[in-house]
């Protein structure tokens, strides 16, 4: 439950249009009002570009012809509930190497408040999809991490995004290069964090990892400390896929940030960042 006197935001949500979530956009907005959110960010998945939706895994993202309907509905809700909650119209826009022109066209094609840049795909493998966990079999885990963090760095450098999403989601199912390669893994993380810092964009603390097999937020506390040292602006998101999960674990996320000395959170309007005060709840 959002605090009565504090400014609460949730910048990462998904609804039924994406195929793997439940609830309408309006149900999210109404739920946001009920729990006392000051701002709710609608940020559904960009349509699939590099795989054929007809033959790929089902229920991955909204269809391309749904994108304008999503935007239209989100802006209508923004207006309808203007006096009760600040609705931000966003997108979680996958970064996929080699598809930059197509991604940019979508991002430039609509008046977003913000765009989250996330890496889910390494080629056609969605490393965050529980149906594709078998793809880890026989892999050099460090090599997968290397590809992943390279892609995060590339995403940050494109200039397409306002926020980098779930920075270390690669750990979601518990796969790790292990202690023997800890220094090398940290070097990969540092490369990606440095790219974010140099780009001047923000990063989210995504609380949904607490409900995943890794049982840890994205990113981990250790990575979060590095991000703070680099001066990366931070925001928070629940990554809710159900209106009833809206703001789930954000009390934990806010407390973690406050304990690490963070006193501001990034918010966005028409792609312009504004820092708001993070109070102790």
Backbone as CSV, one residue per row, in Angstrom:
resi,resn,N_x,N_y,N_z,CA_x,CA_y,CA_z,C_x,C_y,C_z
1,UNK,0.851,-1.192,0.000,0.000,0.000,0.000,0.886,1.241,0.000
2,UNK,0.588,2.154,-0.890,1.370,3.386,-0.968,1.143,4.230,0.278
3,UNK,2.189,4.933,0.679,2.097,5.782,1.853,1.187,6.968,1.614
4,UNK,0.447,7.376,2.624,-0.523,8.460,2.474,0.140,9.790,2.182
5,UNK,1.291,10.029,2.758,1.917,11.346,2.652,3.080,11.396,1.680
6,UNK,3.517,10.253,1.207,4.671,10.202,0.312,4.237,10.065,-1.142
7,UNK,5.151,10.422,-2.033,4.888,10.374,-3.464,5.296,9.003,-3.979
8,UNK,4.310,8.201,-4.361,4.560,6.828,-4.792,4.367,6.692,-6.292
9,UNK,5.293,6.010,-6.927,5.221,5.780,-8.368,5.451,4.300,-8.658
10,UNK,4.918,3.852,-9.783,5.204,2.515,-10.302,5.292,2.665,-11.815
11,UNK,6.499,2.505,-12.354,6.755,2.820,-13.749,6.859,1.597,-14.660
12,UNK,6.512,0.408,-14.152,6.664,-0.789,-14.993,5.449,-1.684,-14.800
13,UNK,4.567,-1.714,-15.813,3.341,-2.517,-15.752,3.039,-3.127,-17.123
14,UNK,2.293,-4.231,-17.102,1.867,-4.908,-18.338,0.411,-5.316,-18.210
15,UNK,-0.316,-5.257,-19.321,-1.734,-5.594,-19.269,-2.075,-6.670,-20.305
16,UNK,-3.345,-7.011,-20.399,-3.771,-8.179,-21.167,-3.378,-8.122,-22.642
17,UNK,-3.213,-6.934,-23.184,-2.914,-6.820,-24.611,-1.609,-7.515,-24.993
18,UNK,-0.687,-7.648,-24.056,0.613,-8.257,-24.364,0.527,-9.773,-24.450
19,UNK,-0.563,-10.363,-23.957,-0.759,-11.795,-24.096,-0.346,-12.636,-22.909
20,UNK,0.551,-12.120,-22.053,0.990,-12.919,-20.901,0.740,-12.183,-19.586
21,UNK,-0.206,-11.251,-19.627,-0.621,-10.540,-18.415,-2.146,-10.511,-18.396
22,UNK,-2.702,-10.113,-17.270,-4.159,-9.993,-17.156,-4.514,-8.573,-16.738
23,UNK,-5.759,-8.192,-17.005,-6.237,-6.883,-16.600,-6.162,-5.863,-17.713
24,UNK,-7.129,-4.990,-17.747,-7.154,-3.906,-18.727,-6.326,-2.729,-18.225
25,UNK,-6.009,-1.833,-19.132,-5.298,-0.613,-18.726,-6.098,0.146,-17.682
26,UNK,-7.411,0.233,-17.877,-8.232,0.980,-16.929,-8.236,0.321,-15.554
27,UNK,-8.226,-1.005,-15.526,-8.167,-1.696,-14.235,-6.867,-1.360,-13.497
28,UNK,-5.784,-1.208,-14.239,-4.521,-0.797,-13.610,-4.623,0.602,-13.040
29,UNK,-5.185,1.500,-13.801,-5.290,2.892,-13.348,-6.183,2.981,-12.113
30,UNK,-7.315,2.302,-12.148,-8.232,2.313,-11.005,-7.561,1.697,-9.775
31,UNK,-6.826,0.621,-9.991,-6.104,-0.001,-8.876,-5.043,0.951,-8.321
32,UNK,-4.384,1.667,-9.206,-3.394,2.651,-8.769,-3.999,3.711,-7.872
33,UNK,-5.186,4.154,-8.227,-5.888,5.141,-7.395,-6.242,4.533,-6.046
34,UNK,-6.744,3.303,-6.070,-7.154,2.621,-4.834,-6.009,2.495,-3.838
35,UNK,-4.802,2.207,-4.328,-3.678,1.979,-3.404,-2.875,3.246,-3.149
36,UNK,-3.296,4.361,-3.738,-2.676,5.635,-3.407,-1.452,6.011,-4.210
37,UNK,-1.292,5.449,-5.417,-0.170,5.863,-6.262,-0.349,7.315,-6.706
38,UNK,0.753,8.021,-6.761,0.747,9.374,-7.303,0.872,9.347,-8.823
39,UNK,1.699,8.422,-9.332,1.878,8.236,-10.764,1.850,6.744,-11.073
40,UNK,1.249,6.397,-12.199,1.334,5.033,-12.709,1.867,5.083,-14.128
41,UNK,2.861,4.274,-14.390,3.430,4.190,-15.720,2.885,2.970,-16.446
42,UNK,2.266,3.188,-17.582,1.811,2.095,-18.442,2.934,1.816,-19.423
43,UNK,3.430,0.587,-19.452,4.685,0.341,-20.192,4.688,-1.037,-20.850
44,UNK,3.679,-1.284,-21.672,3.598,-2.631,-22.218,4.677,-2.899,-23.261
45,UNK,4.832,-4.195,-23.585,5.902,-4.650,-24.468,5.714,-4.160,-25.903
46,UNK,6.780,-3.716,-26.487,6.830,-3.413,-27.907,6.486,-4.673,-28.711
47,UNK,5.771,-4.542,-29.827,5.499,-5.719,-30.658,6.789,-6.409,-31.104
48,UNK,6.682,-7.696,-31.365,7.836,-8.469,-31.831,8.259,-7.995,-33.223
49,UNK,9.554,-7.865,-33.413,10.085,-7.396,-34.691,10.920,-8.452,-35.402
50,UNK,11.771,-9.135,-34.660,12.805,-9.965,-35.272,12.430,-11.446,-35.373
51,UNK,11.262,-11.789,-34.860,10.754,-13.154,-34.989,9.333,-13.072,-35.549
52,UNK,8.890,-14.143,-36.156,7.552,-14.192,-36.726,6.547,-14.533,-35.627
53,UNK,5.640,-13.606,-35.266,4.682,-13.891,-34.194,3.802,-15.093,-34.479
54,UNK,3.660,-15.429,-35.756,2.797,-16.553,-36.131,3.425,-17.899,-35.762
55,UNK,4.744,-17.961,-35.769,5.435,-19.236,-35.545,6.265,-19.260,-34.265
56,UNK,6.454,-18.093,-33.627,7.250,-18.024,-32.404,6.376,-18.457,-31.216
57,UNK,6.970,-18.463,-30.028,6.194,-18.746,-28.826,5.005,-17.788,-28.752
58,UNK,3.832,-18.283,-28.378,2.660,-17.397,-28.326,2.687,-16.482,-27.109
59,UNK,1.864,-15.456,-27.167,1.600,-14.577,-26.016,2.861,-13.902,-25.495
60,UNK,3.667,-13.355,-26.410,4.911,-12.690,-26.022,4.761,-11.177,-25.941
61,UNK,3.958,-10.593,-26.831,3.842,-9.141,-26.909,2.601,-8.791,-27.720
62,UNK,2.186,-7.540,-27.633,1.021,-7.124,-28.414,1.321,-7.194,-29.910
63,UNK,0.278,-7.413,-30.692,0.412,-7.425,-32.144,0.700,-6.004,-32.633
64,UNK,1.361,-5.883,-33.770,1.727,-4.567,-34.282,0.504,-3.678,-34.490
65,UNK,-0.601,-4.269,-34.944,-1.784,-3.427,-35.178,-2.478,-3.015,-33.886
66,UNK,-2.056,-3.576,-32.755,-2.592,-3.168,-31.459,-1.849,-1.965,-30.879
67,UNK,-0.665,-1.691,-31.378,0.147,-0.625,-30.790,-0.570,0.729,-30.803
68,UNK,-1.120,1.187,-31.934,-1.820,2.475,-31.901,-3.040,2.464,-30.998
69,UNK,-3.690,1.311,-30.875,-4.852,1.222,-29.986,-4.431,1.334,-28.524
70,UNK,-3.301,0.706,-28.220,-2.732,0.813,-26.868,-2.448,2.267,-26.515
71,UNK,-1.789,2.964,-27.415,-1.427,4.360,-27.158,-2.683,5.227,-27.023
72,UNK,-3.640,5.024,-27.907,-4.875,5.804,-27.866,-5.622,5.588,-26.559
73,UNK,-5.732,4.335,-26.140,-6.434,4.030,-24.893,-5.691,4.616,-23.692
74,UNK,-4.378,4.501,-23.691,-3.594,5.015,-22.567,-3.755,6.525,-22.424
75,UNK,-3.729,7.238,-23.529,-3.889,8.696,-23.462,-5.312,9.089,-23.066
76,UNK,-6.299,8.298,-23.469,-7.681,8.563,-23.054,-7.817,8.403,-21.539
77,UNK,-7.159,7.378,-20.985,-7.191,7.162,-19.537,-6.429,8.260,-18.805
78,UNK,-5.353,8.719,-19.386,-4.579,9.820,-18.807,-5.483,11.033,-18.580
79,UNK,-6.316,11.305,-19.590,-7.224,12.446,-19.503,-8.379,12.165,-18.542
80,UNK,-8.957,10.978,-18.647,-10.126,10.631,-17.830,-9.830,10.710,-16.333
81,UNK,-8.634,10.275,-15.936,-8.321,10.195,-14.506,-7.326,11.273,-14.064
82,UNK,-7.228,12.317,-14.872,-6.229,13.366,-14.623,-6.297,13.929,-13.211
83,UNK,-7.490,14.072,-12.664,-7.639,14.692,-11.346,-7.347,13.725,-10.198
84,UNK,-7.184,12.422,-10.511,-7.006,11.436,-9.446,-5.626,10.781,-9.423
85,UNK,-4.989,10.701,-10.585,-3.675,10.056,-10.668,-2.988,10.536,-11.937
86,UNK,-1.693,10.631,-11.904,-0.926,11.051,-13.078,-0.540,9.800,-13.871
87,UNK,-1.195,9.600,-14.998,-0.933,8.436,-15.848,0.171,8.778,-16.837
88,UNK,1.230,7.991,-16.825,2.331,8.173,-17.774,2.221,7.099,-18.855
89,UNK,2.346,7.516,-20.090,2.199,6.597,-21.215,3.583,6.181,-21.698
90,UNK,3.911,4.923,-21.466,5.253,4.444,-21.780,5.243,3.175,-22.606
91,UNK,6.440,2.661,-22.844,6.643,1.457,-23.628,7.880,0.747,-23.103
92,UNK,7.817,-0.571,-23.019,9.036,-1.340,-22.788,9.525,-1.790,-24.161
93,UNK,10.562,-1.127,-24.635,11.041,-1.345,-25.995,12.274,-2.212,-26.014
94,UNK,12.110,-3.454,-26.425,13.250,-4.364,-26.488,14.381,-3.787,-27.330
95,UNK,15.611,-3.974,-26.850,16.763,-3.722,-27.709,17.165,-5.038,-28.340
96,UNK,17.237,-5.049,-29.666,17.640,-6.243,-30.406,18.689,-5.816,-31.422
97,UNK,19.894,-6.310,-31.245,20.986,-5.914,-32.139,20.624,-6.217,-33.595
98,UNK,20.847,-5.236,-34.457,20.548,-5.388,-35.868,19.171,-4.885,-36.267
99,UNK,18.352,-4.554,-35.282,16.990,-4.080,-35.544,16.787,-2.656,-35.052
100,UNK,17.896,-1.916,-34.957,17.835,-0.571,-34.396,16.905,0.357,-35.187
101,UNK,16.932,0.277,-36.506,16.108,1.181,-37.327,14.623,0.945,-37.073
102,UNK,14.234,-0.318,-36.966,12.832,-0.648,-36.727,12.391,-0.241,-35.326
103,UNK,13.284,-0.414,-34.354,12.985,-0.005,-32.979,12.826,1.509,-32.912
104,UNK,13.740,2.217,-33.524,13.698,3.684,-33.490,12.414,4.208,-34.132
105,UNK,11.969,3.563,-35.192,10.741,4.000,-35.870,9.547,3.931,-34.924
106,UNK,9.455,2.859,-34.139,8.363,2.736,-33.166,8.489,3.783,-32.069
107,UNK,9.695,3.956,-31.570,9.896,4.901,-30.470,9.613,6.334,-30.920
108,UNK,10.039,6.672,-32.133,9.823,8.027,-32.641,8.390,8.243,-33.136
109,UNK,7.648,7.145,-33.293,6.332,7.244,-33.904,5.198,7.652,-32.975
110,UNK,5.471,7.708,-31.662,4.409,7.998,-30.709,4.919,8.964,-29.635
111,UNK,4.017,9.739,-29.017,4.424,10.740,-28.016,4.556,10.156,-26.606
112,UNK,5.494,9.249,-26.430,5.675,8.584,-25.133,6.078,9.573,-24.037
113,UNK,5.713,9.248,-22.822,6.285,9.946,-21.667,7.666,9.382,-21.352
114,UNK,7.844,8.088,-21.584,9.148,7.454,-21.347,9.183,6.120,-22.067
115,UNK,10.395,5.644,-22.312,10.597,4.334,-22.928,11.635,3.577,-22.107
116,UNK,11.265,2.351,-21.709,12.182,1.473,-20.990,12.940,0.638,-22.009
117,UNK,14.243,0.624,-21.905,15.063,-0.221,-22.764,15.443,-1.490,-22.032
118,UNK,14.943,-2.611,-22.508,15.215,-3.897,-21.864,15.807,-4.874,-22.868
119,UNK,16.634,-5.763,-22.367,17.138,-6.858,-23.187,16.488,-8.144,-22.692
120,UNK,15.637,-8.703,-23.535,15.065,-10.022,-23.282,15.672,-11.055,-24.231
121,UNK,15.960,-10.608,-25.436,16.353,-11.535,-26.500,17.852,-11.523,-26.781
122,UNK,18.402,-12.708,-26.871,19.712,-12.916,-27.466,19.436,-13.711,-28.733
123,UNK,19.492,-13.052,-29.874,18.974,-13.610,-31.119,17.497,-13.958,-30.903
124,UNK,17.109,-15.215,-31.091,15.697,-15.567,-30.944,15.377,-16.188,-29.582
125,UNK,16.348,-16.231,-28.706,16.159,-16.795,-27.366,15.769,-15.685,-26.397
126,UNK,14.579,-15.792,-25.840,14.158,-14.878,-24.786,14.640,-15.460,-23.461
127,UNK,15.681,-14.869,-22.917,16.307,-15.414,-21.714,15.447,-15.208,-20.461
128,UNK,14.363,-14.429,-20.583,13.495,-14.187,-19.429,12.243,-15.061,-19.445
129,UNK,12.076,-15.881,-20.486,10.861,-16.678,-20.664,11.046,-18.070,-20.050
130,UNK,10.162,-18.421,-19.107,10.277,-19.709,-18.424,10.136,-20.882,-19.385
131,UNK,9.478,-20.663,-20.538,9.304,-21.741,-21.521,10.583,-22.024,-22.305
132,UNK,11.566,-21.133,-22.150,12.791,-21.277,-22.928,14.022,-21.554,-22.065
133,UNK,13.787,-21.950,-20.823,14.894,-22.226,-19.903,15.781,-23.358,-20.424
134,UNK,15.203,-24.254,-21.209,15.995,-25.378,-21.743,17.160,-24.901,-22.610
135,UNK,17.088,-23.656,-23.103,18.169,-23.137,-23.947,19.476,-22.924,-23.181
136,UNK,19.394,-22.945,-21.846,20.622,-22.848,-21.048,21.441,-24.132,-21.097
137,UNK,20.802,-25.226,-21.454,21.497,-26.519,-21.443,22.668,-26.500,-22.423
138,UNK,23.825,-26.873,-21.919,25.017,-26.938,-22.753,25.676,-25.602,-23.036
139,UNK,25.150,-24.535,-22.453,25.705,-23.208,-22.705,26.905,-22.928,-21.796
140,UNK,27.832,-22.148,-22.300,28.856,-21.531,-21.463,28.186,-20.326,-20.817
141,UNK,27.870,-20.433,-19.528,27.063,-19.409,-18.857,27.733,-18.039,-18.932
142,UNK,29.054,-18.010,-18.746,29.744,-16.719,-18.818,29.597,-16.101,-20.210
143,UNK,29.669,-16.919,-21.252,29.530,-16.415,-22.620,28.142,-15.805,-22.843
144,UNK,27.122,-16.404,-22.236,25.767,-15.847,-22.335,25.718,-14.507,-21.616
145,UNK,26.296,-14.445,-20.419,26.363,-13.180,-19.670,27.099,-12.112,-20.487
146,UNK,28.152,-12.519,-21.154,28.939,-11.580,-21.952,28.087,-10.976,-23.073
147,UNK,27.335,-11.807,-23.754,26.458,-11.329,-24.817,25.381,-10.416,-24.253
148,UNK,24.833,-10.805,-23.112,23.749,-10.048,-22.502,24.205,-8.638,-22.101
149,UNK,25.299,-8.548,-21.363,25.734,-7.229,-20.890,26.279,-6.354,-22.024
150,UNK,26.796,-6.978,-23.057,27.160,-6.212,-24.245,25.917,-5.560,-24.836
151,UNK,24.823,-6.312,-24.895,23.572,-5.783,-25.436,23.011,-4.668,-24.564
152,UNK,23.125,-4.807,-23.245,22.676,-3.728,-22.350,23.463,-2.451,-22.645
153,UNK,24.781,-2.587,-22.780,25.608,-1.428,-23.100,25.226,-0.807,-24.429
154,UNK,24.974,-1.646,-25.431,24.568,-1.140,-26.739,23.233,-0.399,-26.644
155,UNK,22.307,-0.957,-25.881,21.000,-0.318,-25.710,21.154,1.080,-25.124
156,UNK,21.983,1.189,-24.097,22.190,2.489,-23.451,22.758,3.517,-24.426
157,UNK,23.621,3.058,-25.307,24.313,3.981,-26.219,23.456,4.429,-27.399
158,UNK,22.326,3.763,-27.644,21.512,4.120,-28.807,20.861,5.487,-28.691
159,UNK,20.594,5.912,-27.462,19.838,7.148,-27.277,18.340,6.964,-27.429
160,UNK,17.900,5.710,-27.598,16.474,5.448,-27.788,15.688,5.521,-26.476
161,UNK,16.367,5.235,-25.365,15.660,4.920,-24.130,15.867,5.974,-23.037
162,UNK,14.883,6.006,-22.121,14.965,6.891,-20.955,15.380,6.135,-19.703
163,UNK,15.077,4.847,-19.680,15.318,4.002,-18.512,15.824,2.649,-19.009
164,UNK,16.821,2.094,-18.354,17.214,0.711,-18.626,16.474,-0.196,-17.646
165,UNK,15.793,-1.195,-18.201,14.958,-2.067,-17.385,15.695,-3.285,-16.853
166,UNK,15.209,-3.775,-15.736,15.700,-4.978,-15.033,17.124,-5.381,-15.462
167,UNK,18.079,-4.597,-15.035,19.467,-4.652,-15.486,20.056,-6.055,-15.513
168,UNK,19.868,-6.841,-14.461,20.492,-8.164,-14.391,19.453,-9.293,-14.441
169,UNK,18.426,-9.123,-15.278,17.391,-10.157,-15.401,17.971,-11.474,-15.915
170,UNK,19.177,-11.450,-16.440,19.868,-12.658,-16.891,19.970,-13.709,-15.775
171,UNK,19.901,-13.254,-14.526,20.017,-14.172,-13.377,18.678,-14.788,-12.979
172,UNK,17.613,-14.439,-13.686,16.245,-14.764,-13.256,16.061,-16.216,-12.820
173,UNK,16.595,-17.144,-13.587,16.364,-18.564,-13.301,17.516,-19.202,-12.536
174,UNK,18.396,-18.366,-11.986,19.443,-18.865,-11.106,20.745,-19.241,-11.778
175,UNK,20.869,-18.987,-13.072,22.116,-19.313,-13.768,23.158,-18.226,-13.515
176,UNK,24.356,-18.651,-13.153,25.425,-17.720,-12.820,26.760,-18.296,-13.267
177,UNK,27.688,-17.444,-13.697,29.025,-17.946,-14.056,29.781,-18.540,-12.876
178,UNK,29.344,-18.198,-11.657,29.949,-18.783,-10.469,31.135,-18.006,-9.931
179,UNK,31.586,-18.367,-8.713,32.670,-17.642,-8.033,33.966,-17.593,-8.826
180,UNK,34.262,-18.626,-9.582,35.532,-18.668,-10.315,35.636,-17.557,-11.353
181,UNK,34.490,-17.043,-11.795,34.497,-15.997,-12.811,33.864,-14.703,-12.303
182,UNK,33.882,-14.553,-10.981,33.227,-13.395,-10.366,33.840,-12.074,-10.847
183,UNK,35.154,-11.986,-10.872,35.801,-10.740,-11.288,35.455,-10.394,-12.739
184,UNK,35.437,-11.398,-13.592,35.111,-11.162,-14.997,33.645,-10.750,-15.156
185,UNK,32.783,-11.359,-14.351,31.363,-11.014,-14.407,31.149,-9.583,-13.947
186,UNK,31.854,-9.191,-12.901,31.732,-7.807,-12.416,32.238,-6.815,-13.459
187,UNK,33.232,-7.214,-14.219,33.742,-6.348,-15.288,32.676,-6.144,-16.366
188,UNK,31.918,-7.190,-16.669,30.817,-7.069,-17.632,29.756,-6.107,-17.099
189,UNK,29.403,-6.282,-15.851,28.412,-5.395,-15.230,28.889,-3.951,-15.270
190,UNK,30.169,-3.752,-14.957,30.720,-2.401,-14.927,30.695,-1.763,-16.315
191,UNK,30.995,-2.558,-17.328,30.932,-2.042,-18.701,29.522,-1.512,-18.999
192,UNK,28.498,-2.323,-18.673,27.119,-1.934,-18.963,26.692,-0.735,-18.119
193,UNK,27.044,-0.740,-16.842,26.710,0.394,-15.970,27.378,1.677,-16.452
194,UNK,28.622,1.573,-16.869,29.342,2.751,-17.362,28.682,3.312,-18.611
195,UNK,28.196,2.420,-19.473,27.506,2.869,-20.684,26.225,3.624,-20.329
196,UNK,25.515,3.141,-19.309,24.304,3.830,-18.855,24.650,5.197,-18.283
197,UNK,25.674,5.229,-17.428,26.086,6.492,-16.816,26.509,7.508,-17.876
198,UNK,27.291,7.049,-18.838,27.781,7.959,-19.882,26.659,8.457,-20.785
199,UNK,25.619,7.652,-20.932,24.490,8.044,-21.783,23.585,9.065,-21.094
200,UNK,23.671,9.148,-19.764,22.860,10.109,-19.022,21.427,9.666,-18.793
201,UNK,21.144,8.381,-19.022,19.780,7.898,-18.810,19.646,7.280,-17.426
202,UNK,18.416,6.885,-17.095,18.117,6.337,-15.773,18.086,4.806,-15.822
203,UNK,17.975,4.211,-14.664,17.852,2.766,-14.530,16.773,2.492,-13.498
204,UNK,16.042,1.389,-13.684,15.007,1.062,-12.711,15.514,0.069,-11.677
205,UNK,14.948,0.154,-10.496,15.034,-0.932,-9.528,13.727,-1.687,-9.681
206,UNK,13.809,-2.859,-10.290,12.649,-3.664,-10.615,12.453,-4.693,-9.510
207,UNK,11.345,-4.531,-8.777,11.133,-5.347,-7.576,10.636,-6.750,-7.876
208,UNK,10.299,-7.043,-9.125,9.661,-8.323,-9.440,10.569,-9.523,-9.204
209,UNK,11.887,-9.309,-9.202,12.806,-10.419,-8.979,12.601,-11.115,-7.654
210,UNK,12.012,-10.405,-6.695,11.757,-11.014,-5.387,10.765,-12.168,-5.480
211,UNK,9.973,-12.189,-6.547,8.988,-13.267,-6.736,9.449,-14.304,-7.757
212,UNK,10.683,-14.168,-8.237,11.219,-15.080,-9.245,12.195,-16.077,-8.607
213,UNK,12.617,-17.094,-9.349,13.540,-18.085,-8.774,14.806,-17.480,-8.172
214,UNK,15.274,-16.368,-8.709,16.493,-15.748,-8.178,16.268,-15.103,-6.812
215,UNK,14.981,-14.780,-6.492,14.597,-14.212,-5.187,15.408,-12.972,-4.830
216,UNK,15.641,-12.128,-5.808,16.440,-10.914,-5.612,15.981,-9.875,-6.625
217,UNK,15.938,-8.630,-6.199,15.510,-7.585,-7.119,16.489,-7.450,-8.290
218,UNK,16.006,-6.793,-9.345,16.836,-6.459,-10.504,17.103,-4.956,-10.488
219,UNK,18.333,-4.496,-10.230,19.516,-5.298,-10.007,19.709,-5.655,-8.529
220,UNK,20.738,-6.448,-8.293,21.110,-6.821,-6.934,21.593,-5.592,-6.176
221,UNK,21.645,-5.721,-4.861,22.116,-4.613,-4.027,23.537,-4.193,-4.404
222,UNK,24.365,-5.174,-4.694,25.757,-4.866,-5.042,25.836,-4.025,-6.318
223,UNK,25.066,-4.415,-7.330,25.052,-3.649,-8.578,24.416,-2.278,-8.348
224,UNK,23.396,-2.257,-7.515,22.725,-0.996,-7.193,23.709,-0.006,-6.570
225,UNK,24.532,-0.494,-5.669,25.544,0.371,-5.054,26.487,0.940,-6.103
226,UNK,26.880,0.128,-7.067,27.762,0.603,-8.142,27.067,1.657,-8.988
227,UNK,25.792,1.447,-9.271,25.022,2.409,-10.061,24.940,3.752,-9.345
228,UNK,24.730,3.694,-8.046,24.641,4.929,-7.252,25.983,5.658,-7.257
229,UNK,27.070,4.908,-7.119,28.409,5.515,-7.154,28.689,6.190,-8.489
230,UNK,28.111,5.648,-9.569,28.296,6.228,-10.898,27.337,7.381,-11.173
231,UNK,26.438,7.648,-10.236,25.522,8.775,-10.388,24.359,8.508,-11.323
232,UNK,24.006,7.246,-11.526,22.895,6.906,-12.422,21.569,7.215,-11.725
233,UNK,20.702,8.023,-12.340,19.381,8.276,-11.750,18.569,6.988,-11.707
234,UNK,17.758,6.841,-10.683,17.015,5.595,-10.480,15.519,5.847,-10.373
235,UNK,14.751,4.877,-10.850,13.314,4.876,-10.646,12.907,3.490,-10.181
236,UNK,11.617,3.265,-9.943,11.166,1.982,-9.422,9.986,1.454,-10.216
237,UNK,9.891,0.125,-10.302,8.779,-0.506,-10.979,8.511,-1.888,-10.419
238,UNK,7.244,-2.262,-10.426,6.867,-3.588,-9.920,6.888,-4.648,-11.015
239,UNK,6.853,-4.208,-12.283,6.748,-5.149,-13.417,5.499,-6.004,-13.257
240,UNK,4.419,-5.380,-12.776,3.178,-6.108,-12.528,2.574,-6.615,-13.830
241,UNK,2.093,-7.857,-13.788,1.366,-8.452,-14.905,-0.085,-8.742,-14.506
242,UNK,-0.522,-8.129,-13.425,-1.869,-8.284,-12.888,-2.131,-7.027,-12.055
243,UNK,-3.293,-6.376,-12.217,-3.565,-5.165,-11.424,-3.398,-5.381,-9.917
244,UNK,-3.678,-6.591,-9.454,-3.555,-6.864,-8.020,-2.106,-6.923,-7.565
245,UNK,-1.176,-7.016,-8.531,0.252,-7.032,-8.209,0.874,-5.639,-8.322
246,UNK,0.079,-4.657,-8.686,0.594,-3.295,-8.842,1.261,-2.824,-7.549
247,UNK,2.460,-2.315,-7.667,3.310,-1.804,-6.577,3.833,-2.895,-5.653
248,UNK,3.683,-4.180,-6.060,4.171,-5.275,-5.218,5.673,-5.147,-4.978
249,UNK,6.064,-5.255,-3.736,7.457,-5.200,-3.288,8.098,-3.808,-3.447
250,UNK,7.335,-2.812,-3.845,7.959,-1.490,-3.999,8.308,-0.862,-2.656
251,UNK,7.640,-1.282,-1.578,8.047,-0.823,-0.256,9.468,-1.298,0.044
252,UNK,9.759,-2.554,-0.341,11.106,-3.097,-0.148,12.115,-2.367,-1.023
253,UNK,11.728,-2.094,-2.261,12.621,-1.385,-3.188,12.931,0.025,-2.691
254,UNK,11.915,0.726,-2.271,12.115,2.096,-1.772,12.989,2.107,-0.519
255,UNK,12.745,1.148,0.373,13.540,1.058,1.602,15.001,0.765,1.276
256,UNK,15.239,-0.118,0.294,16.616,-0.446,-0.098,17.326,0.781,-0.647
257,UNK,16.634,1.541,-1.477,17.235,2.749,-2.037,17.528,3.778,-0.946
258,UNK,16.575,3.953,-0.050,16.766,4.934,1.024,17.947,4.553,1.901
259,UNK,18.061,3.264,2.193,19.168,2.783,3.033,20.516,3.037,2.368
260,UNK,20.541,3.021,1.033,21.777,3.259,0.286,22.029,4.750,0.034
261,UNK,21.179,5.588,0.608,21.416,7.028,0.521,20.706,7.730,-0.624
262,UNK,19.878,7.001,-1.373,19.140,7.624,-2.484,18.003,8.461,-1.906
263,UNK,17.887,9.682,-2.370,16.854,10.588,-1.872,15.970,11.145,-2.985
264,UNK,16.192,10.697,-4.221,15.373,11.148,-5.340,15.081,9.992,-6.286
265,UNK,13.926,10.047,-6.922,13.557,9.073,-7.949,13.262,9.807,-9.249
266,UNK,13.565,9.145,-10.351,13.335,9.740,-11.664,11.896,9.504,-12.115
267,UNK,11.261,10.570,-12.587,9.948,10.487,-13.222,10.072,11.152,-14.595
268,UNK,9.080,10.923,-15.446,9.188,11.410,-16.824,7.861,11.957,-17.340
269,UNK,7.970,13.016,-18.123,6.844,13.577,-18.852,7.343,13.991,-20.220
270,UNK,6.730,13.422,-21.252,7.118,13.733,-22.633,8.621,13.582,-22.843
271,UNK,9.164,12.515,-22.296,10.587,12.137,-22.424,11.531,13.074,-21.666
272,UNK,10.991,13.936,-20.826,11.828,14.816,-20.002,11.833,14.290,-18.571
273,UNK,13.013,14.184,-18.005,13.166,13.623,-16.659,13.019,14.702,-15.598
274,UNK,12.308,14.335,-14.532,12.207,15.203,-13.360,12.443,14.346,-12.129
275,UNK,13.280,14.815,-11.226,13.570,14.058,-10.015,12.614,14.486,-8.910
276,UNK,12.003,13.488,-8.263,11.092,13.772,-7.156,11.692,13.199,-5.880
277,UNK,11.264,13.756,-4.779,11.835,13.399,-3.480,11.426,11.994,-3.056
278,UNK,12.407,11.195,-2.618,12.138,9.888,-2.020,12.185,10.060,-0.509
279,UNK,11.030,9.878,0.113,10.928,10.002,1.563,10.987,8.626,2.210
280,UNK,11.350,8.590,3.460,11.351,7.333,4.202,9.897,6.984,4.510
281,UNK,9.484,5.765,4.170,8.074,5.375,4.336,7.786,4.961,5.775
